[in-house]
Amino acid sequence: MSRNNDVHPPSFTEMTFDVASGRGSVHTVHDPVSEIKRLYEDIENQVDELRNNQNQNRLQTVVDETTLPRDLRQNVVSFYALSVGVIESYSAELLLREVVDDDFSDSNKTRKFFEEETSVSKSVKMLMYFGIVDNGLHGELNQVIERRNEYVHQHNESLIIVDYNDFLTDAKRAVRSTKKLAIELDGQDYRNWSI
């Protein structure tokens, strides 16, 4: 893939690293939304393993850190942290592109306002107020932000999943809503998967 000829959609990240020997550089392209999907699939597999190891009559019981494996807890926190990070980044880019006059969109002050000074919740609300996203996507994005807050604050104590089905439904919503936001940013769907 030649970086000069291939243009990647705005939702993909590109990075160039100098090679330690000083003889050139390495260019990488990353799709954070597909990474969110991959983390979801890992979490879903881990939850399925927990379900298979439990008495079927006890699936609705609270699971705490004594039975919830550490790697699952870490994956959940990483999954929601990445999901909200993507929402925050894509929201800022959409607002800069759709709301801010072109003369000011590249200004450091303007970028700093949308990327650092505006909370992710307020950015998502502005997307709805300006008609960039509809009420449904706004609600989904807010639910992802709320779940992230719950799980990040629980992580130091005990990560609790009260109901596996509800938990997976919430996680699946994070994948779907970040993909929808990426489509909004890119102008089309560059990922040939659905969830």
C-alpha positions as a LaTeX table, in Angstrom:
\begin{tabular}{lrrr}
\hline
Residue & $x$ (\AA) & $y$ (\AA) & $z$ (\AA) \\
\hline
Met1 & 0.00 & 0.00 & 0.00 \\
Ser2 & 1.57 & 3.26 & $-1.05$ \\
Arg3 & 0.82 & 6.03 & 1.33 \\
Asn4 & 1.14 & 8.66 & $-1.41$ \\
Asn5 & $-1.47$ & 7.05 & $-3.67$ \\
Asp6 & $-3.92$ & 5.56 & $-1.18$ \\
Val7 & $-6.19$ & 7.93 & 0.66 \\
His8 & $-7.76$ & 6.46 & 3.76 \\
Pro9 & $-11.09$ & 7.54 & 5.21 \\
Pro10 & $-11.01$ & 10.01 & 8.10 \\
Ser11 & $-12.03$ & 7.33 & 10.64 \\
Phe12 & $-8.79$ & 5.41 & 10.06 \\
Thr13 & $-5.60$ & 6.53 & 11.77 \\
Glu14 & $-2.27$ & 6.72 & 10.02 \\
Met15 & 1.12 & 6.85 & 11.69 \\
Thr16 & 4.67 & 6.94 & 10.43 \\
Phe17 & 7.57 & 5.73 & 12.56 \\
Asp18 & 11.23 & 6.24 & 11.81 \\
Val19 & 13.19 & 2.99 & 11.68 \\
Ala20 & 15.74 & 2.74 & 14.49 \\
Ser21 & 18.59 & 2.32 & 12.01 \\
Gly22 & 17.71 & 5.69 & 10.50 \\
Arg23 & 17.14 & 4.09 & 7.09 \\
Gly24 & 13.60 & 5.04 & 6.30 \\
Ser25 & 10.30 & 4.79 & 8.06 \\
Val26 & 7.33 & 2.47 & 8.56 \\
His27 & 3.84 & 3.65 & 7.74 \\
Thr28 & 0.82 & 2.02 & 9.37 \\
Val29 & $-2.93$ & 2.41 & 8.95 \\
His30 & $-5.24$ & 1.39 & 11.78 \\
Asp31 & $-9.01$ & 1.05 & 11.98 \\
Pro32 & $-10.09$ & 1.67 & 15.59 \\
Val33 & $-13.72$ & 0.68 & 14.88 \\
Ser34 & $-12.66$ & $-2.77$ & 13.69 \\
Glu35 & $-10.46$ & $-3.01$ & 16.80 \\
Ile36 & $-13.56$ & $-2.31$ & 18.91 \\
Lys37 & $-15.36$ & $-5.13$ & 17.06 \\
Arg38 & $-12.42$ & $-7.49$ & 17.67 \\
Leu39 & $-12.45$ & $-6.67$ & 21.39 \\
Tyr40 & $-16.21$ & $-7.27$ & 21.46 \\
Glu41 & $-15.75$ & $-10.69$ & 19.89 \\
Asp42 & $-13.09$ & $-11.57$ & 22.49 \\
Ile43 & $-15.42$ & $-10.47$ & 25.28 \\
Glu44 & $-18.34$ & $-12.41$ & 23.78 \\
Asn45 & $-16.21$ & $-15.57$ & 23.64 \\
Gln46 & $-15.11$ & $-15.10$ & 27.25 \\
Val47 & $-18.70$ & $-14.57$ & 28.39 \\
Asp48 & $-19.79$ & $-17.68$ & 26.47 \\
Glu49 & $-17.11$ & $-19.66$ & 28.32 \\
Leu50 & $-18.43$ & $-18.34$ & 31.64 \\
Arg51 & $-21.96$ & $-19.29$ & 30.66 \\
Asn52 & $-20.86$ & $-22.81$ & 29.75 \\
Asn53 & $-19.09$ & $-23.22$ & 33.08 \\
Gln54 & $-22.08$ & $-22.16$ & 35.16 \\
Asn55 & $-25.21$ & $-23.92$ & 36.23 \\
Gln56 & $-27.84$ & $-22.77$ & 33.70 \\
Asn57 & $-30.23$ & $-21.83$ & 36.51 \\
Arg58 & $-27.73$ & $-19.34$ & 37.92 \\
Leu59 & $-27.02$ & $-17.20$ & 34.84 \\
Gln60 & $-28.90$ & $-14.26$ & 36.29 \\
Thr61 & $-26.79$ & $-14.05$ & 39.44 \\
Val62 & $-24.29$ & $-11.27$ & 40.07 \\
Val63 & $-20.76$ & $-12.14$ & 39.05 \\
Asp64 & $-17.96$ & $-10.33$ & 40.84 \\
Glu65 & $-14.19$ & $-10.30$ & 40.65 \\
Thr66 & $-13.92$ & $-13.61$ & 42.49 \\
Thr67 & $-15.50$ & $-15.40$ & 39.51 \\
Leu68 & $-14.99$ & $-12.90$ & 36.69 \\
Pro69 & $-11.54$ & $-13.52$ & 35.19 \\
Arg70 & $-9.03$ & $-10.71$ & 35.28 \\
Asp71 & $-8.47$ & $-10.76$ & 31.50 \\
Leu72 & $-12.21$ & $-10.31$ & 30.91 \\
Arg73 & $-12.30$ & $-7.36$ & 33.31 \\
Gln74 & $-9.34$ & $-5.81$ & 31.50 \\
Asn75 & $-10.92$ & $-6.41$ & 28.09 \\
Val76 & $-14.18$ & $-4.77$ & 29.20 \\
Val77 & $-12.40$ & $-1.67$ & 30.45 \\
Ser78 & $-10.23$ & $-1.49$ & 27.31 \\
Phe79 & $-13.26$ & $-2.02$ & 25.08 \\
Tyr80 & $-15.26$ & 0.81 & 26.64 \\
Ala81 & $-12.26$ & 3.14 & 26.93 \\
Leu82 & $-11.48$ & 2.68 & 23.22 \\
Ser83 & $-15.16$ & 3.02 & 22.25 \\
Val84 & $-15.55$ & 6.33 & 24.07 \\
Gly85 & $-12.17$ & 7.54 & 22.82 \\
Val86 & $-13.37$ & 6.91 & 19.26 \\
Ile87 & $-16.68$ & 8.65 & 19.95 \\
Glu88 & $-14.80$ & 11.63 & 21.37 \\
Ser89 & $-12.38$ & 11.84 & 18.43 \\
Tyr90 & $-14.95$ & 11.34 & 15.68 \\
Ser91 & $-17.38$ & 13.79 & 17.32 \\
Ala92 & $-14.71$ & 16.49 & 17.43 \\
Glu93 & $-13.82$ & 15.88 & 13.77 \\
Leu94 & $-17.46$ & 15.99 & 12.70 \\
Leu95 & $-18.11$ & 19.20 & 14.60 \\
Leu96 & $-14.98$ & 20.84 & 13.18 \\
Arg97 & $-15.99$ & 19.83 & 9.66 \\
Glu98 & $-19.73$ & 20.48 & 9.82 \\
Val99 & $-20.11$ & 23.41 & 12.20 \\
Val100 & $-16.94$ & 25.49 & 12.17 \\
Asp101 & $-16.20$ & 27.87 & 9.32 \\
Asp102 & $-13.34$ & 26.61 & 7.13 \\
Asp103 & $-11.30$ & 29.69 & 8.02 \\
Phe104 & $-11.25$ & 28.61 & 11.67 \\
Ser105 & $-11.37$ & 24.80 & 11.52 \\
Asp106 & $-7.58$ & 24.43 & 11.44 \\
Ser107 & $-7.01$ & 26.97 & 14.20 \\
Asn108 & $-5.24$ & 25.51 & 17.24 \\
Lys109 & $-7.71$ & 27.23 & 19.57 \\
Thr110 & $-10.71$ & 25.82 & 17.72 \\
Arg111 & $-9.24$ & 22.30 & 17.61 \\
Lys112 & $-8.33$ & 22.49 & 21.28 \\
Phe113 & $-11.89$ & 23.55 & 22.14 \\
Phe114 & $-13.49$ & 20.58 & 20.38 \\
Glu115 & $-10.77$ & 18.00 & 21.10 \\
Glu116 & $-9.82$ & 18.85 & 24.69 \\
Glu117 & $-12.16$ & 21.34 & 26.33 \\
Thr118 & $-15.53$ & 19.89 & 25.32 \\
Ser119 & $-16.63$ & 16.73 & 27.11 \\
Val120 & $-17.59$ & 13.74 & 25.03 \\
Ser121 & $-21.19$ & 13.98 & 26.30 \\
Lys122 & $-21.44$ & 17.61 & 25.20 \\
Ser123 & $-19.88$ & 16.82 & 21.82 \\
Val124 & $-22.45$ & 14.08 & 21.21 \\
Lys125 & $-25.24$ & 16.43 & 22.28 \\
Met126 & $-23.96$ & 19.08 & 19.86 \\
Leu127 & $-23.93$ & 16.50 & 17.04 \\
Met128 & $-27.64$ & 15.97 & 17.67 \\
Tyr129 & $-28.47$ & 19.68 & 18.06 \\
Phe130 & $-26.76$ & 20.51 & 14.75 \\
Gly131 & $-28.56$ & 17.64 & 12.99 \\
Ile132 & $-25.38$ & 15.69 & 12.27 \\
Val133 & $-26.73$ & 12.59 & 14.03 \\
Asp134 & $-30.32$ & 11.66 & 14.80 \\
Asn135 & $-31.88$ & 11.15 & 18.25 \\
Gly136 & $-31.44$ & 7.38 & 18.02 \\
Leu137 & $-27.68$ & 7.48 & 17.46 \\
His138 & $-27.36$ & 10.22 & 20.07 \\
Gly139 & $-29.08$ & 7.96 & 22.61 \\
Glu140 & $-26.91$ & 4.97 & 21.69 \\
Leu141 & $-23.70$ & 6.99 & 22.00 \\
Asn142 & $-24.81$ & 8.32 & 25.40 \\
Gln143 & $-25.50$ & 4.79 & 26.62 \\
Val144 & $-21.98$ & 3.74 & 25.58 \\
Ile145 & $-20.53$ & 6.70 & 27.50 \\
Glu146 & $-22.60$ & 5.78 & 30.57 \\
Arg147 & $-21.46$ & 2.14 & 30.46 \\
Arg148 & $-17.84$ & 3.21 & 30.14 \\
Asn149 & $-18.22$ & 5.41 & 33.21 \\
Glu150 & $-19.80$ & 2.55 & 35.17 \\
Tyr151 & $-17.16$ & $-0.02$ & 34.24 \\
Val152 & $-14.18$ & 2.29 & 34.63 \\
His153 & $-15.35$ & 3.32 & 38.10 \\
Gln154 & $-16.06$ & $-0.31$ & 39.05 \\
His155 & $-12.70$ & $-1.56$ & 37.81 \\
Asn156 & $-10.82$ & $-0.65$ & 40.99 \\
Glu157 & $-13.42$ & $-2.34$ & 43.16 \\
Ser158 & $-15.24$ & $-5.18$ & 41.46 \\
Leu159 & $-16.47$ & $-5.36$ & 37.90 \\
Ile160 & $-20.07$ & $-6.53$ & 38.09 \\
Ile161 & $-22.12$ & $-8.07$ & 35.31 \\
Val162 & $-25.64$ & $-8.60$ & 36.56 \\
Asp163 & $-27.02$ & $-10.19$ & 33.40 \\
Tyr164 & $-24.90$ & $-11.62$ & 30.59 \\
Asn165 & $-27.48$ & $-10.92$ & 27.87 \\
Asp166 & $-27.90$ & $-7.27$ & 28.88 \\
Phe167 & $-24.14$ & $-6.91$ & 29.14 \\
Leu168 & $-23.58$ & $-8.25$ & 25.61 \\
Thr169 & $-26.43$ & $-6.15$ & 24.23 \\
Asp170 & $-24.77$ & $-3.03$ & 25.66 \\
Ala171 & $-21.38$ & $-4.03$ & 24.28 \\
Lys172 & $-22.85$ & $-4.76$ & 20.85 \\
Arg173 & $-24.44$ & $-1.29$ & 20.92 \\
Ala174 & $-20.97$ & 0.20 & 21.37 \\
Val175 & $-19.72$ & $-1.58$ & 18.24 \\
Arg176 & $-22.76$ & $-0.57$ & 16.17 \\
Ser177 & $-22.82$ & 3.05 & 17.29 \\
Thr178 & $-19.10$ & 3.65 & 16.76 \\
Lys179 & $-19.43$ & 2.15 & 13.28 \\
Lys180 & $-22.42$ & 4.42 & 12.56 \\
Leu181 & $-20.41$ & 7.43 & 13.72 \\
Ala182 & $-17.50$ & 6.36 & 11.49 \\
Ile183 & $-19.88$ & 6.11 & 8.52 \\
Glu184 & $-21.08$ & 9.62 & 9.30 \\
Leu185 & $-17.49$ & 10.86 & 9.40 \\
Asp186 & $-16.38$ & 8.95 & 6.27 \\
Gly187 & $-19.49$ & 9.55 & 4.18 \\
Gln188 & $-19.84$ & 5.81 & 3.49 \\
Asp189 & $-19.23$ & 2.41 & 5.07 \\
Tyr190 & $-15.64$ & 1.22 & 4.55 \\
Arg191 & $-16.10$ & $-1.89$ & 6.70 \\
Asn192 & $-17.73$ & $-4.94$ & 5.15 \\
Trp193 & $-19.01$ & $-6.37$ & 8.42 \\
Ser194 & $-22.10$ & $-5.90$ & 10.52 \\
Ile195 & $-22.98$ & $-6.77$ & 14.06 \\
\hline
\end{tabular}
